[in-house]
């Protein structure tokens, strides 16, 4: 199992728009493409309170490439993404890391 850690840095005041897009649209596209989420978090204490952090679970890198690319190319998703950013951008920067568990990790 691999875990993808993604951190979305939002433009000021745009975190609610990003949360709405995930809640109302993105998760449905993920279901369609077989993308499994572990969870979502916002930052309570830290350097920025306008970030959304989430984790995805993958069997391997090949699965990630296939499913993520299909999601990104989905015409419905592209339409939603463009519509939700028509007024102004939501995300200014995305960080992504692929994590692999250690032999002593509770999650393997």
N, C-alpha and C positions, 0 to 999 in steps of 0.2 A: 504494500500500500504506500502511496505517496500522498502528501498533503501539499496543496498550494495555498500559500498565504498571500493575500492581495490587500493592499492598502490604497484606498482612493482618497486623494487630497482634493477637497472641493473648493471651488471659488467661494469667497465670502458670501454668506446667506444662502448658499445653494445645497447644503446638506439635506434639508427637507425634500427638495426636488429629487435628489438621488435616492433617498429612502423610498419615496413614492414610486419612482421608476422601478426599483427592485420589487417592492411589494405588489404593485399593480400589473407589471409587465414581464420583467426579466425572469422571475422565478417560473413563470409559465413556459417561457422559451427553454429554460434549463430542463424542465420536466420533459418537454418535447424531445430534447437532444440527449437526455440521459445524464445530465450533469448533476452530481450529488453535492449538496452543501453540508458542511459540518456546523456552521453557525455564522452569525453576524454580530458585530460589536461597534459601538461608538465609543469615543474617548471621553471618559469622565474626568480623569486627571492625566495630564501629559502636556507636551509642548503645543498641541493644536486640538481644538475641540470641533473642528470641521473636517474630520476624517471618518471614513467608514472602513472597517477592517472585516474581512471575511475569510473563511477557509473552505476549500473544496477538497473532496476525496477522489483520488484516481487509483486505478489498479496499476497503471504503468504510464510511461511517457507517450507511448503509441496511442493509448486510449485518450489521453489528454489532448493530443494533437488532433485526432479525428473528431472528437466531440466538440472541442472548443472552436475549431475551424468551421465546423458545420453551423454552430450557433452564430459565430461572427458573420457568416455569409448568408444567414437566413434573411430573406427580403422583408419579412414582417418585423424582425428585430431592427434592421437598418432603418425602416420607416419610423418605428417607435423612438429609436435613439435620435434620429434627426428631428423629429417633432418635439421631443422634450428639450432639445437644445436649440430650437429655432430662435428663441428670444435672446439667450446668451448661454455660453458653455456652463456645464455643471462641474466637470472634473478638470482640474489643472494638471494633475500628475498621478500616475499609477505606479505603484511598486509591486513587483511580483517575485516570489521566491518559491521554489519547489523544494520541499523538505522530505527527507527520508528518516524513518525512525531508527533509533539506536537499538541495540540488542537488549537494553534495560528499560526501554520505554514501555509505559502502560498501554500506549496505543501502538499497535503494530499491524 
